[in-house]
Amino acid sequence: MRPAVFHPPAKHLITGCILAGGRGSRMGGVDKGLQLFRGQTLVQHAITRLQSQVSETIINANRHQADYALTGCKVIADTAFADMGPLSGFFTALQHCNTEWLVTVPCDSPFFPLDLVEKLSQAAIEQQALIAMAQTQRSIDNTWELQPVFCLMHRSLLDSLRDYLQTGGHKISAWAQQHTPLALCEFAKNPQGADPFANANTLQELQDLQS
Protein backbone atom coordinates (compact mmCIF):
# COMPACT_ATOMS: atom_id res chain seq x y z
CA MET A 1 0.00 0.00 0.00
CA ARG A 2 1.35 3.41 -0.97
CA PRO A 3 1.81 5.77 2.01
CA ALA A 4 -0.56 8.72 2.24
CA VAL A 5 2.31 11.13 1.54
CA PHE A 6 4.94 9.92 -0.90
CA HIS A 7 8.27 11.60 -0.21
CA PRO A 8 10.92 11.00 -2.87
CA PRO A 9 14.06 9.43 -1.39
CA ALA A 10 16.71 11.91 -0.25
CA LYS A 11 19.84 11.23 1.78
CA HIS A 12 18.37 12.44 5.08
CA LEU A 13 15.41 10.11 4.55
CA ILE A 14 17.48 6.96 3.94
CA THR A 15 19.02 4.49 6.39
CA GLY A 16 21.65 2.12 5.02
CA CYS A 17 21.90 -1.46 6.25
CA ILE A 18 24.88 -3.75 5.61
CA LEU A 19 23.75 -7.38 5.55
CA ALA A 20 26.24 -9.50 7.48
CA GLY A 21 23.89 -11.98 9.11
CA GLY A 22 24.53 -15.01 6.92
CA ARG A 23 26.14 -18.25 8.03
CA GLY A 24 29.03 -18.05 5.56
CA SER A 25 28.51 -21.73 4.78
CA ARG A 26 30.31 -21.53 1.43
CA MET A 27 33.27 -19.94 3.23
CA GLY A 28 33.53 -22.78 5.69
CA GLY A 29 31.32 -21.13 8.28
CA VAL A 30 33.49 -18.06 8.89
CA ASP A 31 31.86 -14.72 9.59
CA LYS A 32 32.12 -13.25 6.12
CA GLY A 33 31.96 -9.57 7.03
CA LEU A 34 34.97 -9.89 9.32
CA GLN A 35 37.26 -11.40 6.68
CA LEU A 36 40.18 -9.23 5.65
CA PHE A 37 40.27 -7.67 2.21
CA ARG A 38 43.15 -5.37 1.27
CA GLY A 39 43.98 -4.69 4.90
CA GLN A 40 40.46 -4.03 6.14
CA THR A 41 37.47 -6.20 6.97
CA LEU A 42 34.84 -6.57 4.28
CA VAL A 43 32.29 -4.83 6.49
CA GLN A 44 34.60 -1.81 6.86
CA HIS A 45 34.87 -1.56 3.08
CA ALA A 46 31.07 -1.57 2.89
CA ILE A 47 30.80 1.11 5.58
CA THR A 48 33.31 3.33 3.78
CA ARG A 49 31.35 3.14 0.53
CA LEU A 50 27.86 3.41 2.04
CA GLN A 51 28.05 5.91 4.89
CA SER A 52 28.47 8.96 2.66
CA GLN A 53 25.34 7.96 0.72
CA VAL A 54 22.87 7.69 3.63
CA SER A 55 21.92 9.43 6.87
CA GLU A 56 22.78 6.45 9.10
CA THR A 57 24.54 3.12 8.59
CA ILE A 58 23.53 0.03 10.56
CA ILE A 59 24.82 -3.55 10.42
CA ASN A 60 22.66 -6.68 10.47
CA ALA A 61 24.79 -9.38 12.14
CA ASN A 62 23.90 -12.52 14.07
CA ARG A 63 27.40 -13.42 15.28
CA HIS A 64 30.32 -11.47 16.77
CA GLN A 65 28.16 -8.41 17.38
CA ALA A 66 30.83 -6.90 19.65
CA ASP A 67 33.35 -7.03 16.81
CA TYR A 68 30.93 -5.35 14.43
CA ALA A 69 30.11 -2.72 17.06
CA LEU A 70 33.77 -1.64 17.04
CA THR A 71 33.03 -0.01 13.68
CA GLY A 72 30.88 2.55 15.48
CA CYS A 73 27.73 1.45 13.69
CA LYS A 74 24.57 0.22 15.39
CA VAL A 75 24.40 -3.60 15.17
CA ILE A 76 21.05 -5.40 14.92
CA ALA A 77 20.44 -9.15 15.05
CA ASP A 78 17.61 -11.15 13.51
CA THR A 79 14.89 -12.28 15.90
CA ALA A 80 11.79 -13.19 13.92
CA PHE A 81 12.34 -15.11 10.66
CA ALA A 82 16.01 -15.79 11.35
CA ASP A 83 17.88 -18.00 8.87
CA MET A 84 15.54 -17.18 5.99
CA GLY A 85 18.19 -15.57 3.84
CA PRO A 86 18.69 -11.88 3.07
CA LEU A 87 14.99 -11.15 3.61
CA SER A 88 15.58 -11.85 7.31
CA GLY A 89 17.95 -8.91 7.25
CA PHE A 90 15.50 -6.79 5.27
CA PHE A 91 12.82 -7.43 7.89
CA THR A 92 15.09 -6.74 10.85
CA ALA A 93 16.40 -3.54 9.25
CA LEU A 94 12.90 -2.27 8.47
CA GLN A 95 11.98 -2.82 12.12
CA HIS A 96 14.89 -0.63 13.20
CA CYS A 97 14.66 1.94 10.40
CA ASN A 98 14.05 5.45 11.74
CA THR A 99 13.82 7.07 8.31
CA GLU A 100 11.25 6.78 5.55
CA TRP A 101 13.51 4.69 3.34
CA LEU A 102 15.94 1.82 3.77
CA VAL A 103 18.70 0.70 1.42
CA THR A 104 20.44 -2.65 1.80
CA VAL A 105 23.83 -3.86 0.61
CA PRO A 106 25.66 -7.15 1.33
CA CYS A 107 28.91 -7.19 3.27
CA ASP A 108 30.80 -9.14 0.59
CA SER A 109 30.73 -6.76 -2.41
CA PRO A 110 33.61 -4.34 -1.78
CA PHE A 111 33.28 -2.39 -5.04
CA PHE A 112 29.59 -1.45 -5.16
CA PRO A 113 28.98 1.97 -6.75
CA LEU A 114 29.50 5.17 -4.82
CA ASP A 115 26.39 6.52 -6.54
CA LEU A 116 24.30 3.42 -5.75
CA VAL A 117 21.80 5.16 -3.50
CA GLU A 118 21.55 8.25 -5.70
CA LYS A 119 20.69 6.17 -8.76
CA LEU A 120 18.26 3.90 -6.92
CA SER A 121 16.56 6.98 -5.47
CA GLN A 122 16.26 8.54 -8.93
CA ALA A 123 14.68 5.37 -10.28
CA ALA A 124 12.16 5.36 -7.44
CA ILE A 125 11.32 9.03 -8.08
CA GLU A 126 10.89 8.59 -11.82
CA GLN A 127 8.61 5.58 -11.46
CA GLN A 128 6.88 6.57 -8.19
CA ALA A 129 7.96 3.18 -6.85
CA LEU A 130 8.27 1.93 -3.27
CA ILE A 131 11.07 -0.48 -4.22
CA ALA A 132 14.07 0.04 -6.49
CA MET A 133 16.67 -2.62 -7.30
CA ALA A 134 19.99 -2.67 -9.11
CA GLN A 135 20.69 -4.72 -12.22
CA THR A 136 23.83 -5.35 -14.24
CA GLN A 137 24.69 -6.98 -17.56
CA ARG A 138 25.79 -10.61 -17.66
CA SER A 139 29.26 -11.17 -19.09
CA ILE A 140 28.08 -14.09 -21.22
CA ASP A 141 25.28 -12.53 -23.24
CA ASN A 142 24.94 -8.94 -21.95
CA THR A 143 21.37 -9.53 -20.78
CA TRP A 144 20.34 -7.65 -17.65
CA GLU A 145 20.52 -9.52 -14.34
CA LEU A 146 18.84 -8.42 -11.12
CA GLN A 147 21.01 -7.69 -8.07
CA PRO A 148 18.20 -7.93 -5.50
CA VAL A 149 20.23 -7.45 -2.30
CA PHE A 150 21.07 -3.94 -3.52
CA CYS A 151 17.61 -2.68 -2.76
CA LEU A 152 15.97 0.61 -1.80
CA MET A 153 12.59 0.21 -0.11
CA HIS A 154 10.03 2.29 1.73
CA ARG A 155 9.48 1.45 5.40
CA SER A 156 5.72 1.07 4.81
CA LEU A 157 6.53 -2.33 3.27
CA LEU A 158 7.28 -3.90 6.66
CA ASP A 159 3.84 -5.50 7.03
CA SER A 160 3.95 -6.83 3.47
CA LEU A 161 7.33 -8.43 4.12
CA ARG A 162 6.11 -9.94 7.39
CA ASP A 163 3.15 -11.51 5.58
CA TYR A 164 5.41 -12.90 2.85
CA LEU A 165 7.87 -14.41 5.34
CA GLN A 166 5.04 -15.95 7.35
CA THR A 167 4.04 -17.93 4.26
CA GLY A 168 7.57 -19.36 4.06
CA GLY A 169 8.65 -17.11 1.20
CA HIS A 170 12.34 -16.32 0.98
CA LYS A 171 13.02 -14.99 -2.53
CA ILE A 172 13.64 -11.25 -2.65
CA SER A 173 12.47 -10.73 -6.23
CA ALA A 174 9.23 -12.67 -5.68
CA TRP A 175 8.34 -10.43 -2.75
CA ALA A 176 9.38 -7.25 -4.52
CA GLN A 177 7.35 -8.06 -7.62
CA GLN A 178 4.20 -8.01 -5.50
CA HIS A 179 4.63 -4.24 -5.44
CA THR A 180 4.26 -2.50 -8.77
CA PRO A 181 5.90 -0.61 -10.17
CA LEU A 182 9.20 -2.23 -9.23
CA ALA A 183 11.86 0.26 -10.30
CA LEU A 184 14.91 -1.35 -11.92
CA CYS A 185 18.12 0.65 -12.09
CA GLU A 186 20.84 -0.25 -14.59
CA PHE A 187 24.49 -0.09 -13.57
CA ALA A 188 27.16 -0.45 -16.20
CA LYS A 189 30.40 -2.34 -15.77
CA ASN A 190 33.37 -0.24 -14.75
CA PRO A 191 35.86 0.96 -17.41
CA GLN A 192 37.92 -2.21 -16.89
CA GLY A 193 34.87 -4.34 -17.68
CA ALA A 194 34.45 -5.60 -14.12
CA ASP A 195 31.15 -6.14 -12.37
CA PRO A 196 30.67 -3.42 -9.71
CA PHE A 197 28.61 -5.89 -7.68
CA ALA A 198 31.17 -8.71 -7.74
CA ASN A 199 31.03 -10.56 -4.44
CA ALA A 200 32.89 -13.24 -2.51
CA ASN A 201 30.91 -16.34 -1.58
CA THR A 202 34.00 -18.51 -1.07
CA LEU A 203 37.52 -17.92 0.19
CA GLN A 204 38.80 -18.48 -3.35
CA GLU A 205 36.45 -15.80 -4.70
CA LEU A 206 37.66 -13.46 -1.97
CA GLN A 207 41.25 -14.13 -3.03
CA ASP A 208 40.31 -13.54 -6.68
CA LEU A 209 38.75 -10.18 -5.78
CA GLN A 210 42.01 -9.09 -4.19
CA SER A 211 43.49 -8.81 -7.67
Buried (B, 14 or more C-beta within 10 A) or exposed (E): EEEEEBEEBBBEBBBBBBBBBBEBEBBEEBBBBBBEBEEEBBBBBBBEBBBEBBBBBBBBBBBBEEBBEEBEBBBBBBEEBEEBBBBBBBBBBBBBBEBBBBBBBBBBBBBBBEEBBBBBBBBBBEBEBBBBBBBBBEEEEEEEBBBBBBBBBBBBBBEBBBEBBEEEBBEBEEBBEBBEBBBBBEBEBEEEEEBBBBBBBEBEBBEEBEE
